Amino acid sequence: MARTDVIVLGAGIVGTSIALQLAKRNMAVALVDRAGLGEQTSYGNSGVLEGSTILPPAFPSSLSALMRVALKQASDANYHMSFLPWAAPWLMKFRAASRPAAIMETARINRPLFARAIAEHEALMLESGATQYLRRNGWIKLYRSDAAFAALRKELDLAREFGIVVETMDADGARKLEPSLSSVFRHAAYWPAAVSLSDPLAVTRAYAARFSTLGGITLKGDALSLHRSGSGWRVETAEGPIDAPEVVVALGPWAPDLLEPLGLKLPMGFKRGYHRHFKTEESAPLTRPVVDVYYGYLITPMRQGIRVTTGAEFAARDAAPTPVQFDRLRPHLDALYRIGSRAEDRTWLGARPCFPDSRPVIGRAPGQKGMWLAIGHAHWGLTLGPVTGRLLGEMMSGETPFLDPKGFAAERFLA
Ligand SMILES: Cc1cc2nc3c(=O)[nH]c(=O)nc-3n(C[C@H](O)[C@H](O)[C@H](O)COP(=O)(O)OP(=O)(O)OC[C@H]3O[C@@H](n4cnc5c(N)ncnc54)[C@H](O)[C@@H]3O)c2cc1C
């Protein structure tokens, strides 16, 4: 096989975007996955490119919110009791990272990455012929109480500081944008600069196809076969072994399976999430993603119909599905929107790979020469794939990165 400069392990949106960005820099890249391209976490998400996201999700700050979750009454979160002893250290770190000062630090570190996210997607979509999946009509977050809306103040102030447009409105205003919603909420925030995808899987596949036209090769193989070979790395694939001086780990929630045996233990946790597809009622069109903030679910039009996605479930990555949040959210969804019957029986489950400080790790793998990491993109991997690829491309080719990558270094967990 011809010379390979870089092996990219994992062909979700993150790995595929990286492979494409590296190929555009004239590197010879092999993209390796054990399954179909983009078919795991990058398939089932809500499809929002959240370039306007400012504040990461925080640990519940009020006792009542915590009790709702603890008593399994909340539709926005669920947990497996048996998993709590394992999750406790991560949850403590997440709680520490949810202090107001820490949240602000994360918002400021993440901002330059998010600010370039949509432009990088748009550039790749244009050259990959994928712009037909792009909707440039923002997303709407609904608030059912005055108190919940008042809590948005800090985020609105930051939006102004960062130059992000957000329009606040009452239920009538939001219903002008989405007439199919009923007025069970009091306030809404419309983020017009966010964009969304009607088919995230098709977009990853389009990027992979573009990667191939630039000479990139895509192979089936198990990342766990990675080992040192001379001064570089070797991975076994269905077409034989591949060697390269550099390897990028983009295995999403499966990254610890490869990294921990190498002695690289990073605090990755999993916020599992589900989706179901429903038929679109002709009399209830929906044109963009809508979030019912208090009840913690999202509805969005997708190729398959209306996709309903859930908030976080704290459970072992590979534990059996427990989609109880659908039962909890259903009465509130029915009150908000006339949803059709199920479009398919399947309930999809995925795991958001999350570091406690809600920042991905992008950069060198400490102590592993020639290994790079692009993992832990949490709630925003779909958004951040292409911009992660650009940043990594700049770092790997010795260019000046467009942002200071220090805030995304794995070393922050190893000090
Ligand atoms: C319900 C839900 C809603 C979401 N909504 C949004 C949203 O609206 N916007 C947004 O930006 N993000 C969203 N996310 C988050 C986003 O989906 C993820 O952050 C993103 O998909 C992670 O991409 P990835 O490429 O890192 O991981 P993945 O897509 O999981 O890709 C990892 C790849 O590694 C491969 N792999 C694993 N182990 C091996 C192995 N041993 N050998 C070879 N290959 C291997 C897998 O097959 C897979 O293809 C959501 C997530 C969920 C669960």
The ligand as a Tripos MOL2 file, in Angstrom:
@<TRIPOS>MOLECULE
LIG
   53    58     1     0     0
SMALL
NO_CHARGES

@<TRIPOS>ATOM
      1 C1        -29.3380   12.4610   21.7530 C.3       1 LIG1
      2 C2        -28.1330   13.2440   21.2650 C.ar      1 LIG1
      3 C3        -28.3260   14.4860   20.6580 C.ar      1 LIG1
      4 C4        -27.2270   15.2250   20.2150 C.ar      1 LIG1
      5 N1        -27.4520   16.3990   19.5490 N.ar      1 LIG1
      6 C5        -26.3930   17.1000   19.0390 C.ar      1 LIG1
      7 C6        -26.6030   18.2910   18.2830 C.ar      1 LIG1
      8 O1        -27.7410   18.7010   18.0130 O.2       1 LIG1
      9 N2        -25.5300   18.9680   17.8360 N.ar      1 LIG1
     10 C7        -24.2450   18.5360   18.0740 C.ar      1 LIG1
     11 O2        -23.2980   19.2110   17.6700 O.2       1 LIG1
     12 N3        -24.0040   17.3710   18.7590 N.ar      1 LIG1
     13 C8        -25.0500   16.6560   19.2420 C.ar      1 LIG1
     14 N4        -24.8390   15.4990   19.9530 N.ar      1 LIG1
     15 C9        -23.4530   15.0790   20.2080 C.3       1 LIG1
     16 C10       -22.8160   14.4730   18.9900 C.3       1 LIG1
     17 O3        -23.6840   13.5360   18.3750 O.3       1 LIG1
     18 C11       -21.5040   13.7810   19.3930 C.3       1 LIG1
     19 O4        -20.6970   14.6660   20.1400 O.3       1 LIG1
     20 C12       -20.7300   13.3560   18.1460 C.3       1 LIG1
     21 O5        -21.5220   12.5340   17.3170 O.3       1 LIG1
     22 C13       -19.4590   12.6220   18.5160 C.3       1 LIG1
     23 O6        -18.8340   12.3090   17.2930 O.3       1 LIG1
     24 P1        -17.5850   11.3720   17.2410 P.3       1 LIG1
     25 O7        -17.1570   11.3210   15.8250 O.co2     1 LIG1
     26 O8        -16.6140   11.8200   18.2780 O.co2     1 LIG1
     27 O9        -18.1430    9.9530   17.7600 O.3       1 LIG1
     28 P2        -18.9170    8.8010   16.9540 P.3       1 LIG1
     29 O10       -19.8760    9.3500   15.9940 O.co2     1 LIG1
     30 O11       -19.4360    7.8470   17.9680 O.co2     1 LIG1
     31 O12       -17.7700    8.0950   16.1340 O.3       1 LIG1
     32 C14       -16.8260    7.2300   16.7370 C.3       1 LIG1
     33 C15       -16.5200    6.1400   15.7240 C.3       1 LIG1
     34 O13       -15.5290    5.2740   16.2970 O.3       1 LIG1
     35 C16       -15.8250    3.9690   15.8430 C.3       1 LIG1
     36 N5        -15.1930    2.9780   16.7350 N.ar      1 LIG1
     37 C17       -15.4040    2.7950   18.0550 C.ar      1 LIG1
     38 N6        -14.6220    1.8150   18.5360 N.ar      1 LIG1
     39 C18       -13.8900    1.3690   17.4820 C.ar      1 LIG1
     40 C19       -12.9010    0.3630   17.3360 C.ar      1 LIG1
     41 N7        -12.5000   -0.3890   18.3540 N.pl3     1 LIG1
     42 N8        -12.3540    0.1790   16.1380 N.ar      1 LIG1
     43 C20       -12.7240    0.9240   15.0670 C.ar      1 LIG1
     44 N9        -13.6710    1.8990   15.1410 N.ar      1 LIG1
     45 C21       -14.2360    2.1090   16.3440 C.ar      1 LIG1
     46 C22       -17.3340    3.8790   15.8680 C.3       1 LIG1
     47 O14       -17.7890    2.8240   15.0310 O.3       1 LIG1
     48 C23       -17.7340    5.2690   15.3850 C.3       1 LIG1
     49 O15       -17.9620    5.3050   13.9990 O.3       1 LIG1
     50 C24       -25.9170   14.7280   20.4060 C.ar      1 LIG1
     51 C25       -25.7220   13.4730   20.9980 C.ar      1 LIG1
     52 C26       -26.8150   12.7300   21.4150 C.ar      1 LIG1
     53 C27       -26.5880   11.3820   22.0290 C.3       1 LIG1
@<TRIPOS>BOND
     1     1     2 1
     2     2     3 ar
     3     2    52 ar
     4     3     4 ar
     5     4     5 ar
     6     4    50 ar
     7     5     6 ar
     8     6     7 ar
     9     6    13 1
    10     7     8 2
    11     7     9 ar
    12     9    10 ar
    13    10    11 2
    14    10    12 ar
    15    12    13 ar
    16    13    14 ar
    17    14    15 1
    18    14    50 ar
    19    15    16 1
    20    16    17 1
    21    16    18 1
    22    18    19 1
    23    18    20 1
    24    20    21 1
    25    20    22 1
    26    22    23 1
    27    23    24 1
    28    24    25 2
    29    24    26 1
    30    24    27 1
    31    27    28 1
    32    28    29 2
    33    28    30 1
    34    28    31 1
    35    31    32 1
    36    32    33 1
    37    33    34 1
    38    33    48 1
    39    34    35 1
    40    35    36 1
    41    35    46 1
    42    36    37 ar
    43    36    45 ar
    44    37    38 ar
    45    38    39 ar
    46    39    40 ar
    47    39    45 ar
    48    40    41 1
    49    40    42 ar
    50    42    43 ar
    51    43    44 ar
    52    44    45 ar
    53    46    47 1
    54    46    48 1
    55    48    49 1
    56    50    51 ar
    57    51    52 ar
    58    52    53 1
@<TRIPOS>SUBSTRUCTURE
     1 LIG1         1 GROUP 0 **** ****
